[in-house]
Amino acid sequence: MLGVSGSVAAYKAIELCRLLMSEGARVLPVMTEAARRFVGEATFSALASEPVPAGLWTSVDPSPHTRLAREADMVVVAPATARLLGALANGICDDLLTAVLLATRAPVMVCPAMHTEMWENVAVMENAARLRSRGIVVLGPTSGPLAGGDEGLGRLVEPTAVLDAVRGILAGLHGAASDGTVARDGTVARDGTGSDGPATRDLAGVRVLISAGGTREPIDPVRYISNRSSGKQGYALAREATVRGADVVLVTAAEGMEPPVGSEVVAVETSREMERELMARCQDADVVVMAAAVADFRPARIQAQKISKADGVPDMALEATPDILSELVEVRRPGQVIVGFAAETHDVVPRARMKMAAKRVDLMVANDVSVPGAGFGHDTNAVEIIAADGASTSVPMTTKAAVARAVFDSVVDCLAKSSKESAARGKDPAKSSKEEF
Ligand SMILES: Cc1cc2nc3c(=O)[nH]c(=O)nc-3n(C[C@H](O)[C@H](O)[C@H](O)COP(=O)(O)O)c2cc1C
């Protein structure tokens, strides 16, 4: 069900409706009275799977709110006004949309849109926090241009980002890949089976630190050494963790990527900056995923001025960059799960296993970047996820979103194992905390 409330951003709900329909979803549109002042009901009625119902009292349906509440696999409100958030947070249901929101047992996601001053009002912030604490996904808002020529936090997240989140939540519900297609009946499947599985908000409250992108190591003010990493896999990991309920910090050297909604994004350029930002944050993380392609070498000296072509080919000495993964493992706190990535072009799995043994991480994701369509720059990937006990999970060529899902499935297993181990240690006083430190 797509709920639309009375924000200027209501016009974007038209595009969202179209995107959902083109993915094969059955879209039931519901508009508030204020939303009808911004965009025409006829547009939604024409685009969606059924016409916009008249209202709580005026619908031909004798009980429109309970029918819609039961039929929906998921309820998305985009845009969600300050009033809508307030009504939902306080259990007020004085129109069709709020009545459905109260009556439904389906997952609910609201996408706020309003001016910065409204979003930052304590009442609105408290309402949003209350909704989050009840398991409602609050997606956005994001920063950017607002109505009336203003700029700031309060902008509705882009319809494509809403679609990604819908896919992720439905995939969790139906035990399928977060990039699975939405079937006519609203279910999602990785392989078209539509098989049921456990709902996945399995990272709720887990703090996840992710690195992404290839670092750029300056030679002089205009040149640098880098690698082909786009950051797409790291961003897909951030999106997946957010949808599963984690608090995500993404330290990224990637350029030109749309920030993943819901993550705190820290932009860096060099390996030195990447090291500083990750080391400053790792103690606060329950899970660290080192997906960035940190340069292995950098110029030993950065020239203050542009090296002139006229001076001939420079004699450039290189030095090793910090081994951030080893440093993270060195200061790992008890119970923390650390995931490494090994991008290789030959002997991929043996080399990844060697790296795993040397670095002592919990999971190593072996990535054969020589396979066409896998690794750097692509939207697709194929990996082998190796666990500390040697077991491995093969993820054949699929989207980076699906790889992210498989990685976090393994992370969840590691977290469960480590909490079981610490519970067992807690029961046995003979085993001192020395073992942990
Ligand atoms: C031009 C205009 C733009 C508005 N934009 C927003 C907005 O972006 N977000 C918001 O929360 N309220 C906005 N409002 C106020 C809401 O429309 C108003 O609170 C209304 O009662 C919301 O009703 P609803 O939540 O039932 O849709 C706007 C009002 C006007 C007149």
The ligand as a MOL file (V3000), in Angstrom:
LIG
                    3D

  0  0  0     0  0            999 V3000
M  V30 BEGIN CTAB
M  V30 COUNTS 31 33 0 0 0
M  V30 BEGIN ATOM
M  V30 1 C 2.4800 24.6690 0.1470 0
M  V30 2 C 2.4910 23.7600 1.3260 0
M  V30 3 C 3.5070 22.8440 1.4460 0
M  V30 4 C 3.5560 21.9680 2.5450 0
M  V30 5 N 4.5730 21.0800 2.6330 0
M  V30 6 C 4.6450 20.2820 3.6990 0
M  V30 7 C 5.7140 19.3510 3.8210 0
M  V30 8 O 6.5700 19.2230 2.9390 0
M  V30 9 N 5.7480 18.5590 4.9230 0
M  V30 10 C 4.8260 18.6620 5.9140 0
M  V30 11 O 4.9550 17.9490 6.9060 0
M  V30 12 N 3.7880 19.5250 5.8100 0
M  V30 13 C 3.6860 20.3270 4.7400 0
M  V30 14 N 2.6460 21.2110 4.6370 0
M  V30 15 C 1.6280 21.2310 5.6810 0
M  V30 16 C 0.6690 20.0690 5.5070 0
M  V30 17 O 0.0980 20.0640 4.2090 0
M  V30 18 C -0.4100 20.1290 6.5600 0
M  V30 19 O 0.1600 19.9390 7.8390 0
M  V30 20 C -1.5090 19.1190 6.3550 0
M  V30 21 O -2.4390 19.2130 7.3900 0
M  V30 22 C -0.9480 17.7060 6.3360 0
M  V30 23 O -2.0220 16.7960 6.1960 0
M  V30 24 P -1.8420 15.2470 5.9810 0
M  V30 25 O -0.7710 14.8000 6.9100 0
M  V30 26 O -3.1730 14.7040 6.2980 0
M  V30 27 O -1.5040 15.0330 4.5460 0
M  V30 28 C 2.5540 22.0630 3.5320 0
M  V30 29 C 1.5240 22.9650 3.3820 0
M  V30 30 C 1.4850 23.8010 2.3150 0
M  V30 31 C 0.3440 24.7500 2.1680 0
M  V30 END ATOM
M  V30 BEGIN BOND
M  V30 1 1 1 2
M  V30 2 1 2 3
M  V30 3 2 2 30
M  V30 4 2 3 4
M  V30 5 1 4 5
M  V30 6 1 4 28
M  V30 7 2 5 6
M  V30 8 1 6 7
M  V30 9 1 6 13
M  V30 10 2 7 8
M  V30 11 1 7 9
M  V30 12 1 9 10
M  V30 13 2 10 11
M  V30 14 1 10 12
M  V30 15 2 12 13
M  V30 16 1 13 14
M  V30 17 1 14 15
M  V30 18 1 14 28
M  V30 19 1 15 16
M  V30 20 1 16 17
M  V30 21 1 16 18
M  V30 22 1 18 19
M  V30 23 1 18 20
M  V30 24 1 20 21
M  V30 25 1 20 22
M  V30 26 1 22 23
M  V30 27 1 23 24
M  V30 28 2 24 25
M  V30 29 1 24 26
M  V30 30 1 24 27
M  V30 31 2 28 29
M  V30 32 1 29 30
M  V30 33 1 30 31
M  V30 END BOND
M  V30 END CTAB
M  END
